[in-house]
């Protein structure tokens, strides 16, 4: 199944007022995946609370029109707080978010954008779970046993190896280590790499995994993993919790490639 294409966008960048990246992943055979990074088209517009949503939503739609499908993003595609909940976290977080210490869909830094994105999505022809999916780069990092916080980390390629931009910064050291372990090689313009690029790359790899039927953590298996992690975080006895996860969520849990070649365009 060569020449498959899929794409991912780290829409979570809006939570820290940065422009998201569009990553397009292409499987060319021989276990190699080529990933092209570029600023996500249509997502460069700043919005004020008094603005009309129409021009903003139109820009998003046009920007995503050419993106290879399936498309994977890293923000909650659906969230409705329950009227009653057994645990406080469920009023603001999904079990998936609580399990992996992720941002709350409504209240954390990404919440405002997430509400707008879900409103835009409701008026489109996108079919969630068919051509649009949700990934969790933070869950991928945890499930792959990369220990630590990589947010705001950055690395560069020098003398044949990925190196931390700041050798005293834990996030930078983790970024260099993850890129090495995942078999990432820099191509044109991709000698520098940061956590926004990483999130977009994980989204695109997850999308490619969906497209090719690679072993991703989904459904009942993901629900069991989420339940166990929620129990540990909440100090609950094993088997106490039944975890719930949206069917449109897929977590990249293991490599399905031999190597990755990155390139970057303006």
N, C-alpha and C positions, 0 to 999 in steps of 0.2 A: 504494500500500500504506500508507494512512494509519492512524493510531490503533494502530500497533504498540507493544507494551510489552515491556521487558526490564529486568533489574536486575543490579546489581553490588555486591559487598561487599569492602572492603579488609581482608581477614582478616590481612594483614601487620601491622596495628596491634597485634596481640597480641605481636609481637616487641619492642615498646617499651611494653608494658603499658598501651595505650590501648584504649578500646572502639571496635570497628569501626563504620563508617558503611554504611548501606544506601542506595544510590542507585537510584531507579527512573526509567528513561528512557522517554519517550513521544514518538513522532513524530506530529505533528498535521497534517502537510501543509505545503506551501510552504517546505520546507527548514528548518523550525524544529523543534527538539527541546527538550522540557521535561524538566528533571531535578529530582526532589524528593529532598532529603537528609534522613535521620533516623538516630538511633542504631539500630544493628542489633538488632532484638528477639531475645531469647534468648541474646545474647552478652555479657551484663553480669555473669555469675557468675564469681566468683573460685574457683579450685580449688587444693587442696593435694594433694601427692603421695599422701597416705594416703586421699584421698576415693575413693568409688565412682564409676566413670565414668557409671553409668546416669542419674542425675538431670541431669548436665551434658549428656550426649548427647540426652536427651529435650528439654531446653530448646533446644538447637540445632535439632532437628528441628521443633519447634513454631514457632520463630522464622523458619525458612525456608519454612514451609508456604505462607504467603501471598505470598511474593516472586514477582514476575512471572518467567516462564521464557521464554527461556533465562536462566540465572543464571551470572554470571561472577565468579570470585574470583581473588585475586592470590597464592595460595600453591600449592605443588606438589601436584597431585592424584595423582601417582604418582611414586615414586622407589624403586629397588632398587639398591643399590651392586653393581657387578660383582665377580665373584670375582677377575678379573684385568683390569688396565687398562694401556693404553700410557702414559697420562699421569696424574699424581697427582690432578689436579683431578677426574677422573671417579669417584674413590672417594667424593667428598663433594658434587660439583656435577654437574648435568646440563650438556651443552654450552650450552644456552640460558642458564643461570645464569652460566657462565664468560664467555660472549661479551659479556654486558651488565653484568658486574660486580655481579650480583645476589647475594642471600644464599644460602648453601648450605642445601638443604632439611633437612639433618640437624643441622648443627653450628653454624649462625649463630643470631642472636637469635630467629628465627621457628621454628627446628627443633622445639622441644618441642611447640608448638601444632600444627605441621604433622603430626607423627606421630599425635597424638590425632585430628585432623580426618580423616586418611585412615582411621584405625580406625573412626571413626563412619561415614564414607562407605561403608565396606565392608558395613555392616549395613543400608544403606538401599536404596530402590528407584531412587535417582538413577542415570541413565545418563550416565556421563562421555562427552562428545563428542556428546551429543544434547540433554539439557536442562541440563547443567552443563559449563562450560568454564573454562579458565584463561587469564588475561591477564597481561601483563607491562607495567605502567605505565612502568617504567624503560626497557624496550626501546622503547616508544612514544615516549618523550622523545628517545631517541637517534636512532631512525629518522626522526623529524620534524625532526632537526637543531636541537633546543633544547639548546644547549651548557651543561653545568654540572650541579651537584647540587641538586635541589630539596627533598630531605628536610628536614623541619622548617621549610620556608619558609611564609610567610603574607603575605596581601595584603588590602587593603580597597578598597571602591569609594567614591570621593569626587569630586565635581565632574565627573561624567561619565566617569571613567576609573578603571582598576585601578591602585593604587599600593602599593608595598612598605611593609609595616609598619615595617621598619627599612631606611632607604635605604643603610645601610652594610653590610647583610647580603646576600651574593650570592644565597642561596637565596630570600630575600624578593623581590629584584629579578627573579629568574627566574620566580617564581610570577606576579607581576604581568604580566610579558611574555607568558607562555604563555596566561594567561587572555584577554589582549587578542587575541593572534594566533588563538586558537581560536574567537573570536566569542562569548565567554561574557558574558551580561548577568545582573545580579542581580535577582531578584524578591523575594518576601516573605521576610524574615529571612535573606537570603543575601548581605548586604553585606560580610561577613567570610568569608575562605576560607583553608584551610591545606592542607598536603600530604596529610593523611588524607582530606580532602574530595576532593582532586585524584585520589588513587588510586581512590577509590570511583567518581568520575565517569568515569574512564577505563575502569574495569571495566564500568560500565553502558553506555557508548558502544560498547565492544567487543561486549557482549551484543546491543545493538540492531543493530550491524553484522552479527552472525551471523544474527539473526532476519530481516533484510531482504535478505541476500545482498550486502551492500556489499563493496567490494574490501578485504579484510583480508590481512595477510601470514600465510600458513599453509602447511602441507605442504612440498613441494619448494622453493618459493620462500623460505620461512622457513629451511629447512635450509641452503640455499646462503648466505643472509645470515649465519646463525650460524657456519657453517664459516669464512667469510672473516674474521669478527671473532675467532674463536678463534685462527686462524692469526696474525693480527696481534698479538694479546695474547701468544701463546706464542712469537712470533718464528719461526714456521714458514714455509717457502716456500709460495707460492700453489698450491692444488691438492693440497697434502699431506694434508689432513684431509677426511674425509667426516663432515659434521655430522649429528647425529641430533636430532630434536625430536618430542615427543609429538604425536599427531594431534589431541589435544583442546586444544592451545594455539593461540590466535589473537592476533595483534598488530595493534593499530590503527595504521596507517601513514600515513593521510591522512584529512582531514575528508570526510565524506559529507553534511554539513549546511551550511546557510547561517548559522544562528545557534543559540545555546543560551540558554535562560532557566532560571535556577536558582531554586529555592525551598527553604525549610528548615522542618521541623516538629520539635517536641520529641519 
